[in-house]
């Protein structure tokens, strides 16, 4: 009791309720001075006795492109859910940069501090044009009143058109989301995540259901993205992973089985047993 | 100017729609209807406030509230309390055992005005309360529900339950609320007789102007980024959330806005009809109001007004000629609309217009720079049992007159 009181009136700390809530700007001043941008330690998530994640420890460096592979049920999507706040871990630490505790933030706050997520199934707004899809994702003040009075500046329009060009959808900017092809939807969603100006992009199975050409184009897109931002890609297709990744993490039964370059991982005996050898 | 045109009127097409409606309500009806019918139209138009709110909250926000009568009632009761206090001055209530309090309180052995009636002596307070009380109510319901991510059918059922609770409360607390009879015998507003023909005319016009104002507020919301967000939330809520928007606060906002609109309608109802009772608060009126919005078109603010007018004209006509049939007809109407015209009258109008514009349509979407205006509305699918048709092949008859399309 006394201890708690002392903690809350500490002289070198401001009362916690006086601290400003995370602002959209926070992502830009992210403290990554020690290297990693994302830091997960001993994360455990249990669903009715089944451990979807079991003491998972993982760090992602700033500007890195990391691929995460693993058999079905290895916990890849659950890991993304934990990072983006959709699922709360039962125990463990999840930090974004040096200071932001992800387990304490709401999903929308996590998106605002700079973590973007692309879902497995392409999720774009079906009744909005491609341009509007990007406009809604645009990095701006996302509270209710500012959204009511919002109007696009010329700069913002340019940046949306730039992104449209980048993802190859400039010609389709007035097409409704539902009328786009599967591949175009996937790119549009990647574009939407980019519009948020995230520091970390989580991309779940970007090439599922894509043709060969579309896959190549996606690989190019992701490679271009990495460097400015950190990118984490979850993917099943080994060919695709080999073509983009320099570092691969293998998940198995909720924890990290192996980590390293693609050739290291492929020659790892344990990995061969559970995944590649089957 | 640009702002007024694009945001308040909703572009050229929206402005035309508002103009037609304004001409109809402000010129055509007053010229061709006698004061009794006009007053009736005024009453219907108060429901249109609720329907417009429902378009925002249900059509755009995807939040189906089956309890809008709650807010309509709160607004109406706030107005009625002021009028009732004015009607109960000591002079005209001197035969009561406690003069100066509303008659129903006296009948229920109350000897003093309850504290929450006290501020309703003031018109200014009343006008604020008409908007603020229902808004606070909606805010509390909204925060409690949307923060916990209650949505869809569950939300609809809960709002319905709350509307029912309020009705039971009003009926049960007869001494404070007037019970099942409601608050009746309202006469004057600051000494101005609201039952005279001239007052009815003026109130009708005030009502129409307020309604047009509410429609413009609605246009302002849906033409902006917030409107696009609402639609996006309805379609793909998770994507909106992971784009960094606090979905719950947007839902609370639109729900409160719809509640405030309904409350204005309720207050205008009390003024024009001259009383307020629990029969305008509960489940049945709340569902009727959803039907108004559905018939008019739940994606169209102006359509909702026509929906409220047409359904109510029908109601009045049929309850004068065949009262028993009305409820059945209303049900049939609702089912027909849901199955055949999911976008209501406004949807039919758009389709008809599209037919005229077919030539200018190319590649499935309109000229560049203009957004497509088709909405994908997910109504629950109702499958009727299929009856096998007997093959009665008539030889020699061209297929198009054989009735194969049936």
Interface residues (C-beta under 8 A of the other chain):
Chain A: X24 X84 X106 X107 X108 X111 X112 X116 X117 X119 X123 X124 X125 X126 X127 X128 X129 X132 X135 X136 X137 X139 X142 X143 X144 X147 X148 X149 X150 X151 X174 X175 X176 X178 X179 X189 X192 X196
Chain B: X220 X221 X224 X225 X226 X228 X229 X231 X232 X235 X236 X238 X239 X240 X241 X242 X243 X244 X245 X246 X247 X249 X250 X253 X364 X365 X368 X369 X370 X371 X372 X374 X375 X376
